[in-house]
Amino acid sequence: MKDSRKITFAALFAALTCAATMVIRIPTFSTGGYIHPGDALVILSGIFLGPVYGGLAAGIGSAMSDLLGGYFFYVPVTFLIKGAIAFLTAKAFQFLKSRRKNVWMGILAGGLLDMALVVLGYGIYEAILYGLPAAVASAFPNLIQGIGGLALSIVLYPVLSAIPNIFAVYRQ
């Protein structure tokens, strides 16, 4: 029963991540990509679902948005980057929580990891695809996306935490 709940919530977070990534798109002209609020769900996937299920939910949901949105060349790298963000966010959140740090420090750590991995990961990938000038030009929009994801995850964390027992399976 516990595993089916984990899989269900991972599927829910994957769907929410995909939807949040696809619904609001602010185009960037350096690589033809876009800024979106999906990174907030990537961060929260790690926090609420843990490293494995959160990483899979974030990776699958984000990659699905690239697949459905026509960004086929980004699907594998998006899966890896967003999955790694959620995985590392979960580890950082759990570490800080075990040290009796404030949960906001864990969310901040997730946001900083998101910014670093998105800027560096996509920067390297875009340098290979489009060349170094395009990769450098995409760094600022990717950073703005990370800042937005952090801000939105700070807003959404208390809302999701207030739902009674919905995520209790992951807090054990």
N, C-alpha and C positions, 0 to 999 in steps of 0.2 A: 504494500500500500504506500509506503513512504517513497519508494522509487517512482511509482506512477505519479505521485504529487510533484516530485522533482521534475520529471519529464514534462508534465502538464504546464508547470510554471515556466520552465525553460522555453517551451513552445510559445507560451503567451508572451514572454519577454522578446523572443525572436520576432514575433508578429508585430509587437509594439515598436520594436527597434526599426523594423522595415518600414512600417507606416510613418513613424516620426521622421525617418530619413527621406521619405518620398513626398510627404505632404507639403512641407515648406522647403522650397529650394531657392537659394539666392545665388544666381550664376556668378562664377569667377571666370575671368577671360584669359587667364594665363594658360590654363590647360583645358578649358571647356568644362570644368567640374562645377561644383556648387557647394555652398555652405548650408548646413541643415542642423536641426535640433536632435538628431539621432544619437549624437555622442552622449547626451545625458542618459539615455537608456542603456548605452554601452557601459557607462560608469556604474549605474544602478544595478545592472545585471550582475556585475561582479560582487557588489555589496550584498545584494539580497539572495543571490543564488550560489555564491561561492565560486571558487576558481574553475572547476571543471564545467559545471552546468552553466555558470555565468559566461565563461569563455565561449562555450558552444552557442549559447543563445545570442550573444553579441556578434560572434563571427558569422553565424548563419543568417541572422536578421539583416545585418549590414550587407553581406554578400548578396542576399536575395534582392535588396533594393538596387544594387548595381546591375544585377542580372535583369530584373524587370524594367529598369530604367534605361537599358541599352548600353551600359558601361562595361561591356564584356571583358575587356582587357584588365579591368580592375577587380574582378570577382575574386581571384585567388589571393591577391595581396590584401584586399579588404578583409577577407576571412581571417587571414593571419594577423594583420595589425589590430583589428577590432577585437578578435579573440584574445590576443596577447594583452590588450589594454584591460579587458574585463578580468582576465586571469591574474594579472599583476595588481590590479586594484583590489581584488578580493584578498590576495595575500597581504598587501599593505594594510588594508582595513582590519583584517584579523590580527595582524601583528600589533597594530596600534591599540586595538581593543584589548588585547591580552596585556598590554602595558598600562591599562586603565587610562588611556588617553581619550579625549573627547571624540565622539563619532565624527564631528566636523573635520577633525584632522584627517581621518580616513577618507572622507569625501574630497578634501583638498588634495590629498595624495593621489587619489584617482584622477582628479582633474589635471594635475601636473603631469602624471604619467600619460594621460590622453594627449595633452599638448605636445609632449616630447616625442611620443611614438608616432603620432599623426604627421607632425612636421618632418621628422627624420625618415620615417618609413616611406611615406608617400614621396618625400623629396628624393630619396634614392631611386625609387621606382620611376618617378617622372623624369629624373635625369637620364635614366636608361632609355625611356620611351621618347622623350621630347628634347632632351639636351639640358645642359646645366642652366641656361638662362630661364627656361620655363619652370624648372624645378625651384629655382630661387624665387621667381615671381609667385609661385604657389605657396611659399612658406607663410606669408602674412595672412592670406585667407584661411589657411589651415590653422594658424594660431588663433585667429578670431573665432573659428568654429570651436576650437578647444575651450576658449574662454566662455563662449556661449553654453557649451555642454556642461561646464563646471557650474555656471550660474543656475542653469535650469535644474541640474541634479540637486543643488542646494535647496531649491524651491520644492522639488518633487519628493525628496527623501522623507520629510515629516508627513507628507500626505500618504505615501505608501506605508510608512511605519505605523500609521494610525489605524490601518485596517487590521482588526483583531484576528490573530492566529493565522493570517494568510501566509506569512512567511516563517512561522514558528518552526517548521521542519528544517530550516537552514540555520537556525540560531542555536542548535544543540551542539 
